[in-house]
Amino acid sequence: MKIKLITSALLLGLTTGAVHATSLNVRHEFIPEAGEKAARHRDRLSISHQFDNGIGISEEVKWGYEKDSVNFGEMKSAGHETKIGYNYTINENFKLQPAYALDSSSSAIVHKFDLKGVYKISDSWNASLRYRYGMKVPSDDSPNSHYSQVNFVTAYQLELYNVGIDFEGKFEQSASSGYDGDNNYLNLVNLFAEYQGWENGWRPFVEFGLTSQETTKSTDGKDQYVPRYRIGLKYNF
């Protein structure tokens, strides 16, 4: 039933608004080895579409590798995500963006409900605050779990670059909640930069973050911040 509702919503977006913008995004991620947790390489490809009526849709496919290095002979699926949202303009400086995403993998389905506010501080500076409620439904007999996530992002537009920082807090219904058990819920600090000097629509970007990880199997809880590196390329058309 949920799949039918998502399909109907996507068709509504396709039939009730003219094309506004389409974006393609490919990204590689690397997290080095930490404690008992092996290094990980992951890749992602997403395409998103925004209509004049405010409806936006996106589809994302993810894959990883069996071992801790990039080997195309050992690629494995890491799931896919379908998302639909709406961009509601309150005034020239403030927008609200509710959204729903269905993240599916071989181990679970995660329902993500978002509400995001974006505020234009100046022509070159903006900030956003997003609340997400997530519900994870495992594919086995494990019980469902829930989490709340808050992201504060601020970005500044330079002449040829867009730079910013993302602070993420995550409150999980599990033994691994937050950094060092239940003592600290700062899940991620992420810096990003995007080059916008090309006129052909291509925009390379890089990210560097510190993300909380559970690095020891003997102790519950995310016990260490680990660096996370990302590099990617966007194309707008």
NORDAJO-V438603 format. One record per residue. N is the residue number from 1. RES is the residue in one letter. SS is DSSP state (~ for helix, > for strand, _ for the rest). PSI is psi in whole degrees, -180 to 180 (none if undefined). OMEGA is omega in radians with two decimals (* if undefined). Layout:
# NORDAJO-V438603
n res ss psi omega
N RES SS PSI OMEGA
N RES SS PSI OMEGA
This chain:
# NORDAJO-V438603
n res ss psi omega
1 M _ -43 -3.13
2 K ~ -38 3.13
3 I ~ -39 3.12
4 K ~ -40 3.13
5 L ~ -42 3.11
6 I ~ -45 3.13
7 T ~ -43 3.12
8 S ~ -40 3.13
9 A ~ -39 3.11
10 L ~ -43 3.11
11 L ~ -36 3.09
12 L ~ -43 3.11
13 G ~ -37 -3.10
14 L ~ -28 -3.01
15 T ~ -11 -3.03
16 T ~ 3 -3.13
17 G _ 152 3.08
18 A _ 159 -3.13
19 V > 133 3.12
20 H > -51 -3.10
21 A > 145 3.06
22 T > 140 -3.10
23 S > 138 3.07
24 L > 137 -3.05
25 N > 121 3.06
26 V > 137 -2.99
27 R > 140 3.02
28 H > 140 -3.11
29 E > 139 3.09
30 F > 129 3.03
31 I > 119 -3.08
32 P _ 167 3.11
33 E _ 140 3.11
34 A > 120 -3.13
35 G _ -126 3.13
36 E _ 3 -3.10
37 K > 124 -3.09
38 A _ 161 3.06
39 A _ 150 -3.12
40 R > 137 2.98
41 H > 134 3.12
42 R > 152 3.11
43 D > 156 -3.11
44 R > 141 3.04
45 L > 126 3.14
46 S > 151 3.03
47 I > 133 -3.11
48 S > 155 -3.04
49 H > 129 3.14
50 Q > 130 -3.12
51 F > 161 3.13
52 D _ -25 -3.14
53 N _ 3 3.09
54 G _ -13 -3.14
55 I > 136 3.07
56 G > 142 3.11
57 I > 153 3.08
58 S > 155 3.06
59 E > 133 -3.08
60 E > 132 3.04
61 V > 142 -3.06
62 K > 145 3.07
63 W > 158 3.11
64 G > -158 -3.06
65 Y > 149 -3.05
66 E _ -36 -3.11
67 K _ -169 -3.02
68 D _ 26 3.09
69 S _ 163 3.14
70 V _ 109 3.11
71 N _ 109 -3.05
72 F ~ -15 3.06
73 G ~ -8 -3.12
74 E ~ 30 3.12
75 M > 149 3.09
76 K > 150 3.14
77 S > 140 3.05
78 A > 16 3.07
79 G > -176 3.11
80 H > 159 -3.09
81 E > 132 3.06
82 T > 133 -3.04
83 K > 143 3.01
84 I > 139 -3.12
85 G > 177 -3.14
86 Y > 135 3.13
87 N _ 105 -3.08
88 Y > 118 -3.12
89 T > 113 3.08
90 I > -50 3.04
91 N > -172 -3.05
92 E _ -13 -3.10
93 N _ -12 -3.02
94 F > 134 3.11
95 K > 147 3.01
96 L > 138 -3.06
97 Q > 85 3.00
98 P > 150 -3.11
99 A > 158 3.02
100 Y > 136 3.12
101 A > 143 3.06
102 L > 109 -3.10
103 D > 115 -3.02
104 S > 136 3.05
105 S _ -179 -3.12
106 S _ -21 -3.07
107 S _ -23 -3.05
108 A > 165 2.93
109 I > 133 3.14
110 V > 124 3.05
111 H > 127 -3.09
112 K > 121 3.13
113 F > 119 -3.04
114 D > 149 2.89
115 L > 118 -3.03
116 K > 135 3.03
117 G > 132 -3.12
118 V > 126 -3.11
119 Y > 129 3.10
120 K > 106 -3.13
121 I _ -42 3.07
122 S _ -178 3.14
123 D _ -21 -3.09
124 S _ 1 -3.06
125 W > 130 3.10
126 N > 164 3.12
127 A > 151 3.12
128 S > 153 3.09
129 L > 125 -3.11
130 R > 132 2.99
131 Y > 134 3.11
132 R > 132 2.96
133 Y > 126 -3.12
134 G > 141 3.07
135 M > 121 -3.10
136 K > 126 3.13
137 V > 102 -3.11
138 P > 154 3.13
139 S _ -17 3.07
140 D _ -159 -3.08
141 D _ 10 3.12
142 S _ 150 3.13
143 P _ 155 3.06
144 N _ 155 3.07
145 S > 163 -3.06
146 H > 156 3.03
147 Y > 157 2.99
148 S > 140 -3.08
149 Q > 137 3.11
150 V > 129 3.10
151 N > 127 2.99
152 F > 121 -3.09
153 V > 135 3.00
154 T > 140 -3.06
155 A > 150 -3.12
156 Y > 134 -3.12
157 Q > 113 3.00
158 L _ -175 -3.08
159 E _ -46 -3.10
160 L _ -1 -3.05
161 Y > 152 2.93
162 N > 122 -3.08
163 V > 153 -3.13
164 G > -177 -3.13
165 I > 146 -3.11
166 D > 123 3.04
167 F > 128 -3.09
168 E > 126 3.01
169 G > 137 -3.08
170 K > 130 -3.10
171 F > 102 -2.99
172 E > 147 3.06
173 Q _ 72 -3.13
174 S _ 171 3.14
175 A _ -16 -3.08
176 S _ 22 -3.07
177 S _ 126 2.97
178 G _ 177 3.08
179 Y > 133 -3.13
180 D _ 57 3.14
181 G _ -125 -3.09
182 D _ 13 -3.00
183 N _ -23 -3.07
184 N > 125 -3.06
185 Y _ 12 3.06
186 L > 105 -3.00
187 N > -30 -3.02
188 L > 140 2.90
189 V > 122 -2.99
190 N > 126 3.05
191 L > 142 -3.14
192 F > 153 3.11
193 A > 137 -3.11
194 E > 131 3.11
195 Y > 130 -3.06
196 Q _ 27 -3.07
197 G _ -10 3.13
198 W _ 140 -3.12
199 E _ 0 -3.09
200 N _ 5 3.10
201 G _ -14 -3.14
202 W > 138 -3.14
203 R > 102 3.07
204 P > 150 3.14
205 F > 158 3.07
206 V > 154 3.09
207 E > 146 3.00
208 F > 126 -3.11
209 G > 164 2.96
210 L > 116 -3.06
211 T > 141 -3.11
212 S > 136 -3.08
213 Q > 152 2.98
214 E _ 104 -3.00
215 T _ -8 3.10
216 T _ 133 -3.11
217 K _ -21 -3.06
218 S _ -18 -3.07
219 T _ 129 3.08
220 D _ 144 3.08
221 G _ 149 3.09
222 K > 110 -2.91
223 D _ 0 -3.06
224 Q > 143 2.98
225 Y > 130 -3.06
226 V > 139 3.11
227 P > 147 3.08
228 R > 127 -3.09
229 Y > 136 3.09
230 R > 144 3.03
231 I > 141 -3.07
232 G > -177 -3.10
233 L > 131 3.07
234 K > 151 3.03
235 Y > 124 3.13
236 N > 131 3.12
237 F _ none *
